């Protein structure tokens, strides 16, 4: 039921936002050379990598497909349009296509890049619970993102908080809770809080 509801919402959103998607793609291409989309391997359900789509927010020569270097506020690699896209989370809109492809959900634990590191170590080396979050499809948004854990994960403590919130989401999942998370996501994105 969750898959069907989210797939239909994603389809409606793609149709609704199609003019915006095309406009953003043109703006990204006009500002700097390279493709409008950035494709990055991220962990999906069962820990299997999948190609996550985003609007490219960095200069092409500075993009990091492995995700080993997380983006920071005032990151010099980010373009001007990329800064706006990240602040509003509009760079995530192409992930609606990942939902339509069955690789992502609208709501679930956020998909991390396969090469994401904390203190020089891969996340699964930092906390043995890391792959517990991969029992479901990752989400464009999640409980952690609307509970104050949005943005980069720089420290072991931040990773543990993110994993605790993901575990809470999995334990208390319901359709109603997903709808609440979607509503709160809109408010969080409009505020631009902790967006990089």
N, C-alpha and C positions, 0 to 999 in steps of 0.2 A: 504494500500500500504506500509506504514511504517513497519507494522508487517511482511509482506511477504518478503520485501527486507532484513530486519534485520535477519529474521529466516534463509534465504538462506546464508547470509554472515556468520552467526554463525555456520551453518552446515559446510560450506567450511573451516572456521577457525578451527573447532574441528578436521576435517580430516587432515588439513595441520599441526596442532600443536600436533597431537596425540603422536608422539614419544617424544616430549618435555614434554607433560603432564605426560606420563608414567615415564620418567626420573626424573622429579621433585617429583612425588609421591614416587618413590624409595628412593631418597635422603632424603626426609622428614622422612620417616620411619626408615632409617638407622641412622639418627642423634639422634632421641629421640623416646622413646616408645609412642605408640598411633596411631590413624588413620592418614592417609595422608590428609584427608579432615576435615575441621572445618565447621560445619553447625550451622548457627546463625539465629534466628528469626529476620526478618527485615520487615519494613512496605512496603507493595506493593500497587497496585492500589486499590483505595477505602479505604485505611488505613488498609487493611487486612494483617496480618502477613503471611509470606511465609518463607520456609527454604532456606536461601542464602548459596551458596557453596563457600568456599575459600580453598586454601591450608593452612594447619595448619602451622603457623609461630611461635607459642609459645610452651613451654613445656605443655603437656596435663593437668598437675595439676594446671596450672596458667591461663588456658583459661577462658574467661568470656563470656558465651553464651548470657547473657542479654545485654552486651555492656555498662554496667554502668561505667566502668573504661576505658577510651580511651587510646590507645597506644601512647607512647611518644617516641621521638628520644632517643636512648640509653636505651630503656626499658629493664630491666633485665629479663623480662619474655620471650623475643624474642630469638629464637635459632640463630645460625650462618647462617644456610641456610635460616631461616625465615627473617633475616635482608636483605639478598640479594633479596629475593622474594618481600619484601615490598618496597625496594629501587627502584626496576624495575617494580613494580606493577604486577609481574607474579603471585602473590598469588591470583589475581582476575580472572585468566583464567578459573577456574571451573564455573564461573558465565555464561560462554557461554552455559552451560547446563541449567541454569535457563532461558536463552533466548529461547532455544529450547523447554522448558516446558511451555513457555508462561507467566512466572512469571516476567520476566524482559525484558527490551529493551537494545539495544546496547547503545543508547543515551537517556538520560532523567535525571531528578533529581536523585541524588544518593540515594540509599536505606540506611536508617539509622537503626541501631539496635533498637528494641522496647524499650529497657531500657536505651537508651542514655540520659545522664543528663548534664545540664549546671548549674553550681552553685548549685548543689544538687537538681535541679528540672527537671522533664521530659520536653522535648522540647516543647510539646504542652501547657505546663503550662507557658513557658517563652514567647511565641509569639503566639497569636491566629491565625496567618496565617499559622502555621506549616502544618496543614493537607491539605492546598490548593495545595501543591505540589503532593499530592497523587491522583490527578484526572487522571493521566496517569501512565503507568507502569514505575517503576524506571529504571534507566540506569546503565550500567557498568561504563560509563563515562558520563559527562555532561558539560553544559556551565560553571558552577561554577568551575569545576576542571581545565578547560583550561583558566580560567580568573583570576587566582591567588588565588583561594579559595580551594586549595587542602590540604588534611591532616586533622588533628584533629580540631574539633570545641570546643574550650575551654571556650569562653566567650559569653555573650549575644550579644555583638557587632558582633562577628564572625558569630553567628547564623543568625543575621539579614542580614548581607552581603550575606550569603549563600541563604537565602530565597529571597532576592531581585534578585539575579542572576537566581534562579530557576523561579521566576515570569517572568523575562525578557525572559527566554527560552520559557516558555509556550506561552507568548504573541507573540513571533516572530518565532515560529516553522516553519520549512520547511525542505524538504528532502535535499536541497542544504546545509542548515545550519547544519544539522546532519552530512553530509559528511565532512564539514569543521571541525566540532568538532572532528570527528574520526581522521582526519589528524593531527590536533593539539594535540590530545591525544598521538599519537605516539611520537611526538617531546617532549612533557612534560615528558613522561615515560622514554625516553632515557636520558633526563637531570637529572632525579632523584630528581628534585626540590620539596621540601616540602613533600617528601615521608616518611612516617613512617610505 
